[in-house]
Amino acid sequence: MNYMIWNARGTGARSFSALVRDLKNHYQLDFIAILETMCAKELFAGQARNLGFPHMELIDSEGYSGGIWCFWDRTVS
């Protein structure tokens, strides 16, 4: 299983979805956790479906505490 845990910046940028897709394909990731997103999940939820991961859990940020977004393939248990 290939995984990545990333303390990301720029999750609100237009290019962020393409970057995640490229990382997934290049490293053949089965799971990725993105920490300290500081971006409302409502703004990203539509784009998240196009990342190539069939499963996701988005936990919104609260105040200065950043959110956590997890994406995984169905083969991960």
N, CA, C, O and CB atoms as a CASP TS submission, in Angstrom:
PFRMAT TS
TARGET T0000
AUTHOR 0000-0000-0000
METHOD Language model
MODEL 1
PARENT N/A
ATOM      1  N   MET     1       0.848  -1.176   0.000  1.00  0.00           N
ATOM      2  CA  MET     1       0.000   0.000   0.000  1.00  0.00           C
ATOM      3  C   MET     1       0.893   1.238   0.000  1.00  0.00           C
ATOM      4  O   MET     1       1.845   1.329   0.775  1.00  0.00           O
ATOM      5  CB  MET     1      -0.965  -0.001   1.224  1.00  0.00           C
ATOM      6  N   ASN     2       0.578   2.179  -0.869  1.00  0.00           N
ATOM      7  CA  ASN     2       1.296   3.453  -0.935  1.00  0.00           C
ATOM      8  C   ASN     2       0.419   4.539  -0.339  1.00  0.00           C
ATOM      9  O   ASN     2      -0.762   4.645  -0.672  1.00  0.00           O
ATOM     10  CB  ASN     2       1.695   3.804  -2.400  1.00  0.00           C
ATOM     11  N   TYR     3       0.991   5.340   0.535  1.00  0.00           N
ATOM     12  CA  TYR     3       0.219   6.399   1.171  1.00  0.00           C
ATOM     13  C   TYR     3       1.063   7.651   1.320  1.00  0.00           C
ATOM     14  O   TYR     3       2.291   7.617   1.240  1.00  0.00           O
ATOM     15  CB  TYR     3      -0.305   5.944   2.537  1.00  0.00           C
ATOM     16  N   MET     4       0.365   8.755   1.538  1.00  0.00           N
ATOM     17  CA  MET     4       1.026  10.042   1.740  1.00  0.00           C
ATOM     18  C   MET     4       0.238  10.822   2.783  1.00  0.00           C
ATOM     19  O   MET     4      -0.993  10.853   2.755  1.00  0.00           O
ATOM     20  CB  MET     4       1.138  10.846   0.398  1.00  0.00           C
ATOM     21  N   ILE     5       0.955  11.444   3.694  1.00  0.00           N
ATOM     22  CA  ILE     5       0.372  12.376   4.663  1.00  0.00           C
ATOM     23  C   ILE     5       1.055  13.701   4.417  1.00  0.00           C
ATOM     24  O   ILE     5       2.282  13.800   4.447  1.00  0.00           O
ATOM     25  CB  ILE     5       0.552  11.887   6.168  1.00  0.00           C
ATOM     26  N   TRP     6       0.243  14.722   4.171  1.00  0.00           N
ATOM     27  CA  TRP     6       0.774  15.975   3.661  1.00  0.00           C
ATOM     28  C   TRP     6       0.184  17.150   4.423  1.00  0.00           C
ATOM     29  O   TRP     6      -1.035  17.295   4.503  1.00  0.00           O
ATOM     30  CB  TRP     6       0.487  16.112   2.164  1.00  0.00           C
ATOM     31  N   ASN     7       1.044  17.983   4.981  1.00  0.00           N
ATOM     32  CA  ASN     7       0.638  19.234   5.611  1.00  0.00           C
ATOM     33  C   ASN     7       0.630  20.283   4.501  1.00  0.00           C
ATOM     34  O   ASN     7       1.651  20.911   4.222  1.00  0.00           O
ATOM     35  CB  ASN     7       1.607  19.644   6.813  1.00  0.00           C
ATOM     36  N   ALA     8      -0.512  20.461   3.881  1.00  0.00           N
ATOM     37  CA  ALA     8      -0.609  21.208   2.627  1.00  0.00           C
ATOM     38  C   ALA     8      -0.872  22.691   2.834  1.00  0.00           C
ATOM     39  O   ALA     8      -1.461  23.117   3.828  1.00  0.00           O
ATOM     40  CB  ALA     8      -1.698  20.626   1.772  1.00  0.00           C
ATOM     41  N   ARG     9      -0.415  23.451   1.864  1.00  0.00           N
ATOM     42  CA  ARG     9      -0.760  24.859   1.732  1.00  0.00           C
ATOM     43  C   ARG     9      -1.356  25.040   0.348  1.00  0.00           C
ATOM     44  O   ARG     9      -1.001  24.318  -0.584  1.00  0.00           O
ATOM     45  CB  ARG     9       0.488  25.792   1.952  1.00  0.00           C
ATOM     46  N   GLY    10      -2.236  25.972   0.211  1.00  0.00           N
ATOM     47  CA  GLY    10      -2.796  26.269  -1.097  1.00  0.00           C
ATOM     48  C   GLY    10      -3.929  25.359  -1.529  1.00  0.00           C
ATOM     49  O   GLY    10      -4.162  25.183  -2.725  1.00  0.00           O
ATOM     50  N   THR    11      -4.644  24.774  -0.560  1.00  0.00           N
ATOM     51  CA  THR    11      -5.726  23.868  -0.921  1.00  0.00           C
ATOM     52  C   THR    11      -6.876  24.587  -1.626  1.00  0.00           C
ATOM     53  O   THR    11      -7.701  23.939  -2.270  1.00  0.00           O
ATOM     54  CB  THR    11      -6.242  23.168   0.315  1.00  0.00           C
ATOM     55  N   GLY    12      -6.941  25.884  -1.515  1.00  0.00           N
ATOM     56  CA  GLY    12      -7.988  26.645  -2.189  1.00  0.00           C
ATOM     57  C   GLY    12      -7.623  27.052  -3.614  1.00  0.00           C
ATOM     58  O   GLY    12      -8.455  27.609  -4.330  1.00  0.00           O
ATOM     59  N   ALA    13      -6.395  26.781  -4.028  1.00  0.00           N
ATOM     60  CA  ALA    13      -5.945  27.160  -5.371  1.00  0.00           C
ATOM     61  C   ALA    13      -6.619  26.294  -6.435  1.00  0.00           C
ATOM     62  O   ALA    13      -6.931  25.129  -6.189  1.00  0.00           O
ATOM     63  CB  ALA    13      -4.412  27.037  -5.481  1.00  0.00           C
ATOM     64  N   ARG    14      -6.836  26.856  -7.590  1.00  0.00           N
ATOM     65  CA  ARG    14      -7.463  26.113  -8.691  1.00  0.00           C
ATOM     66  C   ARG    14      -6.632  24.911  -9.112  1.00  0.00           C
ATOM     67  O   ARG    14      -7.189  23.895  -9.529  1.00  0.00           O
ATOM     68  CB  ARG    14      -7.679  27.027  -9.887  1.00  0.00           C
ATOM     69  N   SER    15      -5.334  25.004  -9.013  1.00  0.00           N
ATOM     70  CA  SER    15      -4.446  23.936  -9.471  1.00  0.00           C
ATOM     71  C   SER    15      -4.296  22.798  -8.459  1.00  0.00           C
ATOM     72  O   SER    15      -3.651  21.791  -8.752  1.00  0.00           O
ATOM     73  CB  SER    15      -3.088  24.508  -9.782  1.00  0.00           C
ATOM     74  N   PHE    16      -4.889  22.950  -7.267  1.00  0.00           N
ATOM     75  CA  PHE    16      -4.679  21.955  -6.214  1.00  0.00           C
ATOM     76  C   PHE    16      -5.218  20.576  -6.589  1.00  0.00           C
ATOM     77  O   PHE    16      -4.551  19.574  -6.331  1.00  0.00           O
ATOM     78  CB  PHE    16      -5.333  22.420  -4.931  1.00  0.00           C
ATOM     79  N   SER    17      -6.385  20.500  -7.181  1.00  0.00           N
ATOM     80  CA  SER    17      -6.968  19.208  -7.566  1.00  0.00           C
ATOM     81  C   SER    17      -6.084  18.482  -8.567  1.00  0.00           C
ATOM     82  O   SER    17      -5.863  17.277  -8.447  1.00  0.00           O
ATOM     83  CB  SER    17      -8.368  19.406  -8.156  1.00  0.00           C
ATOM     84  N   ALA    18      -5.579  19.210  -9.550  1.00  0.00           N
ATOM     85  CA  ALA    18      -4.692  18.604 -10.552  1.00  0.00           C
ATOM     86  C   ALA    18      -3.411  18.105  -9.895  1.00  0.00           C
ATOM     87  O   ALA    18      -2.892  17.055 -10.273  1.00  0.00           O
ATOM     88  CB  ALA    18      -4.357  19.617 -11.670  1.00  0.00           C
ATOM     89  N   LEU    19      -2.901  18.836  -8.926  1.00  0.00           N
ATOM     90  CA  LEU    19      -1.689  18.428  -8.223  1.00  0.00           C
ATOM     91  C   LEU    19      -1.923  17.111  -7.482  1.00  0.00           C
ATOM     92  O   LEU    19      -1.088  16.209  -7.548  1.00  0.00           O
ATOM     93  CB  LEU    19      -1.238  19.527  -7.238  1.00  0.00           C
ATOM     94  N   VAL    20      -3.043  16.995  -6.784  1.00  0.00           N
ATOM     95  CA  VAL    20      -3.353  15.764  -6.050  1.00  0.00           C
ATOM     96  C   VAL    20      -3.511  14.595  -7.023  1.00  0.00           C
ATOM     97  O   VAL    20      -3.006  13.504  -6.759  1.00  0.00           O
ATOM     98  CB  VAL    20      -4.642  15.940  -5.206  1.00  0.00           C
ATOM     99  N   ARG    21      -4.198  14.806  -8.131  1.00  0.00           N
ATOM    100  CA  ARG    21      -4.347  13.745  -9.150  1.00  0.00           C
ATOM    101  C   ARG    21      -2.984  13.307  -9.679  1.00  0.00           C
ATOM    102  O   ARG    21      -2.735  12.112  -9.838  1.00  0.00           O
ATOM    103  CB  ARG    21      -5.236  14.235 -10.324  1.00  0.00           C
ATOM    104  N   ASP    22      -2.101  14.268  -9.950  1.00  0.00           N
ATOM    105  CA  ASP    22      -0.764  13.948 -10.442  1.00  0.00           C
ATOM    106  C   ASP    22       0.036  13.157  -9.402  1.00  0.00           C
ATOM    107  O   ASP    22       0.726  12.199  -9.751  1.00  0.00           O
ATOM    108  CB  ASP    22      -0.017  15.232 -10.817  1.00  0.00           C
ATOM    109  N   LEU    23      -0.052  13.550  -8.140  1.00  0.00           N
ATOM    110  CA  LEU    23       0.635  12.825  -7.071  1.00  0.00           C
ATOM    111  C   LEU    23       0.107  11.393  -6.962  1.00  0.00           C
ATOM    112  O   LEU    23       0.878  10.443  -6.827  1.00  0.00           O
ATOM    113  CB  LEU    23       0.465  13.559  -5.727  1.00  0.00           C
ATOM    114  N   LYS    24      -1.220  11.257  -7.024  1.00  0.00           N
ATOM    115  CA  LYS    24      -1.839   9.929  -6.944  1.00  0.00           C
ATOM    116  C   LYS    24      -1.330   9.030  -8.055  1.00  0.00           C
ATOM    117  O   LYS    24      -0.958   7.884  -7.804  1.00  0.00           O
ATOM    118  CB  LYS    24      -3.368  10.039  -7.015  1.00  0.00           C
ATOM    119  N   ASN    25      -1.310   9.529  -9.265  1.00  0.00           N
ATOM    120  CA  ASN    25      -0.878   8.727 -10.404  1.00  0.00           C
ATOM    121  C   ASN    25       0.622   8.448 -10.388  1.00  0.00           C
ATOM    122  O   ASN    25       1.048   7.324 -10.656  1.00  0.00           O
ATOM    123  CB  ASN    25      -1.251   9.421 -11.691  1.00  0.00           C
ATOM    124  N   HIS    26       1.416   9.455 -10.078  1.00  0.00           N
ATOM    125  CA  HIS    26       2.874   9.297 -10.092  1.00  0.00           C
ATOM    126  C   HIS    26       3.355   8.297  -9.034  1.00  0.00           C
ATOM    127  O   HIS    26       4.195   7.442  -9.315  1.00  0.00           O
ATOM    128  CB  HIS    26       3.547  10.649  -9.867  1.00  0.00           C
ATOM    129  N   TYR    27       2.819   8.415  -7.828  1.00  0.00           N
ATOM    130  CA  TYR    27       3.245   7.555  -6.727  1.00  0.00           C
ATOM    131  C   TYR    27       2.318   6.361  -6.515  1.00  0.00           C
ATOM    132  O   TYR    27       2.530   5.571  -5.594  1.00  0.00           O
ATOM    133  CB  TYR    27       3.328   8.360  -5.456  1.00  0.00           C
ATOM    134  N   GLN    28       1.303   6.223  -7.349  1.00  0.00           N
ATOM    135  CA  GLN    28       0.316   5.139  -7.256  1.00  0.00           C
ATOM    136  C   GLN    28      -0.236   5.034  -5.832  1.00  0.00           C
ATOM    137  O   GLN    28      -0.203   3.971  -5.212  1.00  0.00           O
ATOM    138  CB  GLN    28       0.948   3.790  -7.686  1.00  0.00           C
ATOM    139  N   LEU    29      -0.741   6.159  -5.334  1.00  0.00           N
ATOM    140  CA  LEU    29      -1.224   6.245  -3.962  1.00  0.00           C
ATOM    141  C   LEU    29      -2.557   5.532  -3.786  1.00  0.00           C
ATOM    142  O   LEU    29      -3.446   5.624  -4.633  1.00  0.00           O
ATOM    143  CB  LEU    29      -1.357   7.695  -3.544  1.00  0.00           C
ATOM    144  N   ASP    30      -2.676   4.820  -2.668  1.00  0.00           N
ATOM    145  CA  ASP    30      -3.926   4.188  -2.263  1.00  0.00           C
ATOM    146  C   ASP    30      -4.638   5.028  -1.204  1.00  0.00           C
ATOM    147  O   ASP    30      -5.847   4.901  -1.013  1.00  0.00           O
ATOM    148  CB  ASP    30      -3.662   2.772  -1.732  1.00  0.00           C
ATOM    149  N   PHE    31      -3.881   5.885  -0.517  1.00  0.00           N
ATOM    150  CA  PHE    31      -4.423   6.701   0.574  1.00  0.00           C
ATOM    151  C   PHE    31      -3.638   8.000   0.629  1.00  0.00           C
ATOM    152  O   PHE    31      -2.417   8.010   0.470  1.00  0.00           O
ATOM    153  CB  PHE    31      -4.355   5.946   1.949  1.00  0.00           C
ATOM    154  N   ILE    32      -4.347   9.091   0.854  1.00  0.00           N
ATOM    155  CA  ILE    32      -3.681  10.372   1.096  1.00  0.00           C
ATOM    156  C   ILE    32      -4.465  11.124   2.168  1.00  0.00           C
ATOM    157  O   ILE    32      -5.692  11.210   2.112  1.00  0.00           O
ATOM    158  CB  ILE    32      -3.572  11.220  -0.223  1.00  0.00           C
ATOM    159  N   ALA    33      -3.743  11.662   3.138  1.00  0.00           N
ATOM    160  CA  ALA    33      -4.319  12.519   4.168  1.00  0.00           C
ATOM    161  C   ALA    33      -3.707  13.898   3.988  1.00  0.00           C
ATOM    162  O   ALA    33      -2.486  14.044   3.929  1.00  0.00           O
ATOM    163  CB  ALA    33      -4.058  11.954   5.619  1.00  0.00           C
ATOM    164  N   ILE    34      -4.555  14.899   3.902  1.00  0.00           N
ATOM    165  CA  ILE    34      -4.105  16.279   3.743  1.00  0.00           C
ATOM    166  C   ILE    34      -4.477  17.023   5.020  1.00  0.00           C
ATOM    167  O   ILE    34      -5.652  17.113   5.377  1.00  0.00           O
ATOM    168  CB  ILE    34      -4.744  16.962   2.467  1.00  0.00           C
ATOM    169  N   LEU    35      -3.468  17.552   5.703  1.00  0.00           N
ATOM    170  CA  LEU    35      -3.646  18.183   7.006  1.00  0.00           C
ATOM    171  C   LEU    35      -3.549  19.694   6.906  1.00  0.00           C
ATOM    172  O   LEU    35      -2.947  20.234   5.978  1.00  0.00           O
ATOM    173  CB  LEU    35      -2.617  17.661   7.992  1.00  0.00           C
ATOM    174  N   GLU    36      -4.152  20.367   7.880  1.00  0.00           N
ATOM    175  CA  GLU    36      -4.104  21.820   7.977  1.00  0.00           C
ATOM    176  C   GLU    36      -4.597  22.484   6.689  1.00  0.00           C
ATOM    177  O   GLU    36      -3.941  23.373   6.146  1.00  0.00           O
ATOM    178  CB  GLU    36      -2.682  22.279   8.294  1.00  0.00           C
ATOM    179  N   THR    37      -5.744  22.045   6.218  1.00  0.00           N
ATOM    180  CA  THR    37      -6.256  22.520   4.936  1.00  0.00           C
ATOM    181  C   THR    37      -6.647  23.992   4.954  1.00  0.00           C
ATOM    182  O   THR    37      -6.452  24.696   3.964  1.00  0.00           O
ATOM    183  CB  THR    37      -7.439  21.696   4.527  1.00  0.00           C
ATOM    184  N   MET    38      -7.193  24.459   6.061  1.00  0.00           N
ATOM    185  CA  MET    38      -7.621  25.852   6.216  1.00  0.00           C
ATOM    186  C   MET    38      -8.545  26.309   5.084  1.00  0.00           C
ATOM    187  O   MET    38      -8.610  27.498   4.770  1.00  0.00           O
ATOM    188  CB  MET    38      -6.404  26.763   6.282  1.00  0.00           C
ATOM    189  N   CYS    39      -9.236  25.387   4.491  1.00  0.00           N
ATOM    190  CA  CYS    39     -10.172  25.685   3.410  1.00  0.00           C
ATOM    191  C   CYS    39     -11.478  24.980   3.747  1.00  0.00           C
ATOM    192  O   CYS    39     -11.470  23.809   4.127  1.00  0.00           O
ATOM    193  CB  CYS    39      -9.612  25.230   2.001  1.00  0.00           C
ATOM    194  N   ALA    40     -12.587  25.674   3.612  1.00  0.00           N
ATOM    195  CA  ALA    40     -13.878  25.075   3.923  1.00  0.00           C
ATOM    196  C   ALA    40     -14.154  23.899   3.004  1.00  0.00           C
ATOM    197  O   ALA    40     -13.957  23.983   1.792  1.00  0.00           O
ATOM    198  CB  ALA    40     -14.997  26.113   3.808  1.00  0.00           C
ATOM    199  N   LYS    41     -14.611  22.802   3.592  1.00  0.00           N
ATOM    200  CA  LYS    41     -14.830  21.604   2.783  1.00  0.00           C
ATOM    201  C   LYS    41     -15.917  21.816   1.739  1.00  0.00           C
ATOM    202  O   LYS    41     -15.912  21.155   0.701  1.00  0.00           O
ATOM    203  CB  LYS    41     -15.197  20.430   3.674  1.00  0.00           C
ATOM    204  N   GLU    42     -16.848  22.729   1.998  1.00  0.00           N
ATOM    205  CA  GLU    42     -17.895  23.017   1.016  1.00  0.00           C
ATOM    206  C   GLU    42     -17.312  23.578  -0.280  1.00  0.00           C
ATOM    207  O   GLU    42     -17.853  23.350  -1.363  1.00  0.00           O
ATOM    208  CB  GLU    42     -18.910  24.001   1.598  1.00  0.00           C
ATOM    209  N   LEU    43     -16.211  24.309  -0.161  1.00  0.00           N
ATOM    210  CA  LEU    43     -15.570  24.881  -1.342  1.00  0.00           C
ATOM    211  C   LEU    43     -14.813  23.835  -2.153  1.00  0.00           C
ATOM    212  O   LEU    43     -14.599  24.010  -3.353  1.00  0.00           O
ATOM    213  CB  LEU    43     -14.627  25.989  -0.931  1.00  0.00           C
ATOM    214  N   PHE    44     -14.412  22.761  -1.504  1.00  0.00           N
ATOM    215  CA  PHE    44     -13.586  21.763  -2.175  1.00  0.00           C
ATOM    216  C   PHE    44     -14.332  20.471  -2.498  1.00  0.00           C
ATOM    217  O   PHE    44     -13.869  19.690  -3.330  1.00  0.00           O
ATOM    218  CB  PHE    44     -12.395  21.447  -1.325  1.00  0.00           C
ATOM    219  N   ALA    45     -15.460  20.234  -1.869  1.00  0.00           N
ATOM    220  CA  ALA    45     -16.159  18.951  -1.991  1.00  0.00           C
ATOM    221  C   ALA    45     -16.480  18.589  -3.440  1.00  0.00           C
ATOM    222  O   ALA    45     -16.351  17.424  -3.816  1.00  0.00           O
ATOM    223  CB  ALA    45     -17.441  18.986  -1.185  1.00  0.00           C
ATOM    224  N   GLY    46     -16.888  19.543  -4.253  1.00  0.00           N
ATOM    225  CA  GLY    46     -17.185  19.256  -5.655  1.00  0.00           C
ATOM    226  C   GLY    46     -15.963  18.810  -6.427  1.00  0.00           C
ATOM    227  O   GLY    46     -16.045  17.891  -7.241  1.00  0.00           O
ATOM    228  N   GLN    47     -14.841  19.442  -6.185  1.00  0.00           N
ATOM    229  CA  GLN    47     -13.591  19.084  -6.855  1.00  0.00           C
ATOM    230  C   GLN    47     -13.044  17.759  -6.349  1.00  0.00           C
ATOM    231  O   GLN    47     -12.384  17.033  -7.092  1.00  0.00           O
ATOM    232  CB  GLN    47     -12.554  20.180  -6.657  1.00  0.00           C
ATOM    233  N   ALA    48     -13.313  17.441  -5.091  1.00  0.00           N
ATOM    234  CA  ALA    48     -12.753  16.242  -4.467  1.00  0.00           C
ATOM    235  C   ALA    48     -13.202  14.974  -5.170  1.00  0.00           C
ATOM    236  O   ALA    48     -12.477  13.978  -5.171  1.00  0.00           O
ATOM    237  CB  ALA    48     -13.144  16.181  -3.004  1.00  0.00           C
ATOM    238  N   ARG    49     -14.374  14.993  -5.763  1.00  0.00           N
ATOM    239  CA  ARG    49     -14.873  13.802  -6.454  1.00  0.00           C
ATOM    240  C   ARG    49     -14.082  13.481  -7.713  1.00  0.00           C
ATOM    241  O   ARG    49     -14.183  12.370  -8.234  1.00  0.00           O
ATOM    242  CB  ARG    49     -16.328  13.983  -6.808  1.00  0.00           C
ATOM    243  N   ASN    50     -13.305  14.419  -8.205  1.00  0.00           N
ATOM    244  CA  ASN    50     -12.538  14.228  -9.431  1.00  0.00           C
ATOM    245  C   ASN    50     -11.068  13.877  -9.182  1.00  0.00           C
ATOM    246  O   ASN    50     -10.254  13.955 -10.101  1.00  0.00           O
ATOM    247  CB  ASN    50     -12.618  15.469 -10.269  1.00  0.00           C
ATOM    248  N   LEU    51     -10.725  13.495  -7.961  1.00  0.00           N
ATOM    249  CA  LEU    51      -9.333  13.218  -7.627  1.00  0.00           C
ATOM    250  C   LEU    51      -8.905  11.788  -7.947  1.00  0.00           C
ATOM    251  O   LEU    51      -7.713  11.483  -7.946  1.00  0.00           O
ATOM    252  CB  LEU    51      -9.104  13.492  -6.173  1.00  0.00           C
ATOM    253  N   GLY    52      -9.860  10.920  -8.218  1.00  0.00           N
ATOM    254  CA  GLY    52      -9.531   9.536  -8.525  1.00  0.00           C
ATOM    255  C   GLY    52      -9.619   8.592  -7.338  1.00  0.00           C
ATOM    256  O   GLY    52      -9.269   7.417  -7.449  1.00  0.00           O
ATOM    257  N   PHE    53     -10.084   9.097  -6.209  1.00  0.00           N
ATOM    258  CA  PHE    53     -10.284   8.258  -5.027  1.00  0.00           C
ATOM    259  C   PHE    53     -11.784   8.055  -4.835  1.00  0.00           C
ATOM    260  O   PHE    53     -12.529   9.033  -4.773  1.00  0.00           O
ATOM    261  CB  PHE    53      -9.634   8.902  -3.750  1.00  0.00           C
ATOM    262  N   PRO    54     -12.240   6.817  -4.741  1.00  0.00           N
ATOM    263  CA  PRO    54     -13.670   6.588  -4.595  1.00  0.00           C
ATOM    264  C   PRO    54     -14.221   6.903  -3.202  1.00  0.00           C
ATOM    265  O   PRO    54     -15.430   7.071  -3.043  1.00  0.00           O
ATOM    266  CB  PRO    54     -13.971   5.174  -4.929  1.00  0.00           C
ATOM    267  N   HIS    55     -13.359   6.986  -2.204  1.00  0.00           N
ATOM    268  CA  HIS    55     -13.815   7.236  -0.833  1.00  0.00           C
ATOM    269  C   HIS    55     -13.108   8.467  -0.270  1.00  0.00           C
ATOM    270  O   HIS    55     -11.942   8.725  -0.568  1.00  0.00           O
ATOM    271  CB  HIS    55     -13.555   5.998   0.071  1.00  0.00           C
ATOM    272  N   MET    56     -13.844   9.222   0.554  1.00  0.00           N
ATOM    273  CA  MET    56     -13.244  10.402   1.175  1.00  0.00           C
ATOM    274  C   MET    56     -13.955  10.742   2.471  1.00  0.00           C
ATOM    275  O   MET    56     -15.120  10.399   2.674  1.00  0.00           O
ATOM    276  CB  MET    56     -13.287  11.598   0.219  1.00  0.00           C
ATOM    277  N   GLU    57     -13.239  11.413   3.329  1.00  0.00           N
ATOM    278  CA  GLU    57     -13.779  11.986   4.556  1.00  0.00           C
ATOM    279  C   GLU    57     -13.157  13.358   4.706  1.00  0.00           C
ATOM    280  O   GLU    57     -11.934  13.482   4.766  1.00  0.00           O
ATOM    281  CB  GLU    57     -13.492  11.079   5.811  1.00  0.00           C
ATOM    282  N   LEU    58     -13.982  14.387   4.766  1.00  0.00           N
ATOM    283  CA  LEU    58     -13.503  15.756   4.890  1.00  0.00           C
ATOM    284  C   LEU    58     -13.936  16.307   6.240  1.00  0.00           C
ATOM    285  O   LEU    58     -15.130  16.390   6.528  1.00  0.00           O
ATOM    286  CB  LEU    58     -14.035  16.644   3.732  1.00  0.00           C
ATOM    287  N   ILE    59     -12.979  16.677   7.056  1.00  0.00           N
ATOM    288  CA  ILE    59     -13.258  17.281   8.358  1.00  0.00           C
ATOM    289  C   ILE    59     -12.879  18.746   8.259  1.00  0.00           C
ATOM    290  O   ILE    59     -11.725  19.080   7.991  1.00  0.00           O
ATOM    291  CB  ILE    59     -12.477  16.561   9.523  1.00  0.00           C
ATOM    292  N   ASP    60     -13.845  19.610   8.474  1.00  0.00           N
ATOM    293  CA  ASP    60     -13.671  21.041   8.289  1.00  0.00           C
ATOM    294  C   ASP    60     -12.752  21.651   9.338  1.00  0.00           C
ATOM    295  O   ASP    60     -12.608  21.123  10.441  1.00  0.00           O
ATOM    296  CB  ASP    60     -15.008  21.729   8.321  1.00  0.00           C
ATOM    297  N   SER    61     -12.142  22.758   8.981  1.00  0.00           N
ATOM    298  CA  SER    61     -11.316  23.500   9.933  1.00  0.00           C
ATOM    299  C   SER    61     -12.227  24.258  10.890  1.00  0.00           C
ATOM    300  O   SER    61     -13.358  24.608  10.551  1.00  0.00           O
ATOM    301  CB  SER    61     -10.347  24.478   9.198  1.00  0.00           C
ATOM    302  N   GLU    62     -11.709  24.506  12.098  1.00  0.00           N
ATOM    303  CA  GLU    62     -12.437  25.275  13.107  1.00  0.00           C
ATOM    304  C   GLU    62     -11.500  26.334  13.657  1.00  0.00           C
ATOM    305  O   GLU    62     -10.524  26.026  14.341  1.00  0.00           O
ATOM    306  CB  GLU    62     -12.981  24.355  14.251  1.00  0.00           C
ATOM    307  N   GLY    63     -11.806  27.572  13.353  1.00  0.00           N
ATOM    308  CA  GLY    63     -10.945  28.661  13.813  1.00  0.00           C
ATOM    309  C   GLY    63      -9.540  28.525  13.249  1.00  0.00           C
ATOM    310  O   GLY    63      -9.355  28.458  12.034  1.00  0.00           O
ATOM    311  N   TYR    64      -8.547  28.484  14.138  1.00  0.00           N
ATOM    312  CA  TYR    64      -7.162  28.356  13.701  1.00  0.00           C
ATOM    313  C   TYR    64      -6.718  26.893  13.576  1.00  0.00           C
ATOM    314  O   TYR    64      -5.579  26.616  13.202  1.00  0.00           O
ATOM    315  CB  TYR    64      -6.251  29.086  14.669  1.00  0.00           C
ATOM    316  N   SER    65      -7.606  25.980  13.885  1.00  0.00           N
ATOM    317  CA  SER    65      -7.285  24.563  13.722  1.00  0.00           C
ATOM    318  C   SER    65      -7.675  24.138  12.322  1.00  0.00           C
ATOM    319  O   SER    65      -8.849  24.185  11.954  1.00  0.00           O
ATOM    320  CB  SER    65      -8.007  23.690  14.788  1.00  0.00           C
ATOM    321  N   GLY    66      -6.691  23.724  11.543  1.00  0.00           N
ATOM    322  CA  GLY    66      -6.942  23.332  10.161  1.00  0.00           C
ATOM    323  C   GLY    66      -7.682  22.026  10.063  1.00  0.00           C
ATOM    324  O   GLY    66      -7.699  21.235  11.006  1.00  0.00           O
ATOM    325  N   GLY    67      -8.289  21.803   8.931  1.00  0.00           N
ATOM    326  CA  GLY    67      -9.054  20.587   8.709  1.00  0.00           C
ATOM    327  C   GLY    67      -8.179  19.410   8.313  1.00  0.00           C
ATOM    328  O   GLY    67      -6.968  19.542   8.133  1.00  0.00           O
ATOM    329  N   ILE    68      -8.821  18.259   8.183  1.00  0.00           N
ATOM    330  CA  ILE    68      -8.169  17.037   7.740  1.00  0.00           C
ATOM    331  C   ILE    68      -9.023  16.436   6.634  1.00  0.00           C
ATOM    332  O   ILE    68     -10.225  16.234   6.808  1.00  0.00           O
ATOM    333  CB  ILE    68      -7.967  16.027   8.923  1.00  0.00           C
ATOM    334  N   TRP    69      -8.406  16.155   5.512  1.00  0.00           N
ATOM    335  CA  TRP    69      -9.091  15.508   4.398  1.00  0.00           C
ATOM    336  C   TRP    69      -8.404  14.189   4.132  1.00  0.00           C
ATOM    337  O   TRP    69      -7.185  14.150   3.965  1.00  0.00           O
ATOM    338  CB  TRP    69      -9.094  16.405   3.123  1.00  0.00           C
ATOM    339  N   CYS    70      -9.163  13.102   4.090  1.00  0.00           N
ATOM    340  CA  CYS    70      -8.621  11.777   3.783  1.00  0.00           C
ATOM    341  C   CYS    70      -9.295  11.238   2.546  1.00  0.00           C
ATOM    342  O   CYS    70     -10.513  11.332   2.396  1.00  0.00           O
ATOM    343  CB  CYS    70      -8.809  10.804   4.969  1.00  0.00           C
ATOM    344  N   PHE    71      -8.499  10.672   1.659  1.00  0.00           N
ATOM    345  CA  PHE    71      -8.975  10.058   0.425  1.00  0.00           C
ATOM    346  C   PHE    71      -8.343   8.679   0.321  1.00  0.00           C
ATOM    347  O   PHE    71      -7.153   8.524   0.592  1.00  0.00           O
ATOM    348  CB  PHE    71      -8.632  10.937  -0.829  1.00  0.00           C
ATOM    349  N   TRP    72      -9.128   7.668  -0.069  1.00  0.00           N
ATOM    350  CA  TRP    72      -8.573   6.338  -0.196  1.00  0.00           C
ATOM    351  C   TRP    72      -9.286   5.526  -1.264  1.00  0.00           C
ATOM    352  O   TRP    72     -10.408   5.818  -1.679  1.00  0.00           O
ATOM    353  CB  TRP    72      -8.639   5.622   1.125  1.00  0.00           C
ATOM    354  N   ASP    73      -8.586   4.513  -1.673  1.00  0.00           N
ATOM    355  CA  ASP    73      -9.095   3.598  -2.680  1.00  0.00           C
ATOM    356  C   ASP    73      -9.882   2.506  -1.968  1.00  0.00           C
ATOM    357  O   ASP    73      -9.685   2.278  -0.775  1.00  0.00           O
ATOM    358  CB  ASP    73      -7.937   2.996  -3.541  1.00  0.00           C
ATOM    359  N   ARG    74     -10.753   1.845  -2.672  1.00  0.00           N
ATOM    360  CA  ARG    74     -11.577   0.798  -2.054  1.00  0.00           C
ATOM    361  C   ARG    74     -10.767  -0.400  -1.593  1.00  0.00           C
ATOM    362  O   ARG    74     -11.246  -1.198  -0.788  1.00  0.00           O
ATOM    363  CB  ARG    74     -12.634   0.338  -3.021  1.00  0.00           C
ATOM    364  N   THR    75      -9.548  -0.536  -2.094  1.00  0.00           N
ATOM    365  CA  THR    75      -8.724  -1.679  -1.707  1.00  0.00           C
ATOM    366  C   THR    75      -8.105  -1.515  -0.326  1.00  0.00           C
ATOM    367  O   THR    75      -7.568  -2.477   0.223  1.00  0.00           O
ATOM    368  CB  THR    75      -7.634  -1.893  -2.725  1.00  0.00           C
ATOM    369  N   VAL    76      -8.169  -0.332   0.238  1.00  0.00           N
ATOM    370  CA  VAL    76      -7.604  -0.072   1.565  1.00  0.00           C
ATOM    371  C   VAL    76      -8.648  -0.433   2.608  1.00  0.00           C
ATOM    372  O   VAL    76      -9.795   0.005   2.526  1.00  0.00           O
ATOM    373  CB  VAL    76      -7.157   1.421   1.714  1.00  0.00           C
ATOM    374  N   SER    77      -8.250  -1.228   3.585  1.00  0.00           N
ATOM    375  CA  SER    77      -9.208  -1.584   4.642  1.00  0.00           C
ATOM    376  C   SER    77      -8.655  -1.250   6.010  1.00  0.00           C
ATOM    377  O   SER    77      -9.322  -1.479   7.019  1.00  0.00           O
ATOM    378  CB  SER    77      -9.563  -3.071   4.574  1.00  0.00           C
TER
END
